[in-house]
Amino acid sequence: MSRKSTKESVEIHTRRMYDEFGSEYQKRRDEKDITKIYNEFLEVPCMIKAVGNVKGKKLLDVGCGAGVHAKAYVKKGAKVQGIDISNTMIMLARERCKGVDFKVGSMNKLPYASSSFDIVTASLVTDYIKDLKKAFLEVNRVLKKGGLLYTSDNHPIACAREFYENDYLKIRALGYVMDKKTGKRINLGRNWLEGIDEFEMVPGMMLKTYKRTFHTYLKAIRDAGFELIDYIDCKPIPEFKKYDPDAYELFCKIPIFGIAVCRKK
């Protein structure tokens, strides 16, 4: 693999990673790989439920990926269009969801006329976007007055957790741990930190995402001309329990995804 510039933007890096590894990533999701099923049993069903009755509505799915959400919206009677930054993911979406107009493009510059859609959905997209206000302004532009934006991201509670490890413990938590023998207290949390996180999605697929405080996230929504009308904690569906009962129990207690429901003023 050729060496890429360290100045490559997160968005361009994301496109390159999904173009190169997107098929393998989606294959693992389809096969219910235990490390790749959180979307299927957490974000996807919660987003579909949150959007609700879309029959006859014009809906734009931003960051549509392989068309998983779009297919569900079509089934519910919506007039769907989709956009994603990755050529590979759009190719998969076109194969899986026939008859839907999918385009390659960025949330920062949507190739649609103003006031075109009743609903815009953006599932787990915004953490790849540097300028959130700019992206939300674009969504505002293509929405009709009173139109709704459903945007999911990592939950602020989950983001605030911190890793800690010693010879006896491996913890990811928010709060503190007290050693009863020594009286030593370890405070855990990182909610005030903003920056870039890096993680491996599938072998070789190193992704970068922006970590933001909840204040920054909500301010971008407000500054782009939206009002927040609901915030939904994504709870796992019962089917998840048979794949990973420990994760199911944890995510029933701590949400890792949340959905902001916003109305264009």
Sequence and secondary structure as in RCSB ss.txt:
>XXXX:A:sequence
MSRKSTKESVEIHTRRMYDEFGSEYQKRRDEKDITKIYNEFLEVPCMIKAVGNVKGKKLLDVGCGAGVHAKAYVK
KGAKVQGIDISNTMIMLARERCKGVDFKVGSMNKLPYASSSFDIVTASLVTDYIKDLKKAFLEVNRVLKKGGLLY
TSDNHPIACAREFYENDYLKIRALGYVMDKKTGKRINLGRNWLEGIDEFEMVPGMMLKTYKRTFHTYLKAIRDAG
FELIDYIDCKPIPEFKKYDPDAYELFCKIPIFGIAVCRKK
>XXXX:A:secstr
     TT  HHHHHHHHHHHHHHHHHHHHHTT TTS HIIIIIHHHHHHHH   TT EEEEET TTSHHHHHHHH
TT EEEEEES HHHHHHHHHHSTT EEEE BTTB  S TT EEEEEEES GGG S HHHHHHHHHHHEEEEEEEE
EEEE HHHHH EEEE SS EEEESEEEE TTT  EEEE  TT  EEEEEESSTT EEEEEE  HHHHHHHHHHTT
EEEEEEEE    TTHHHH HHHHHHHHHS SEEEEEEEE 
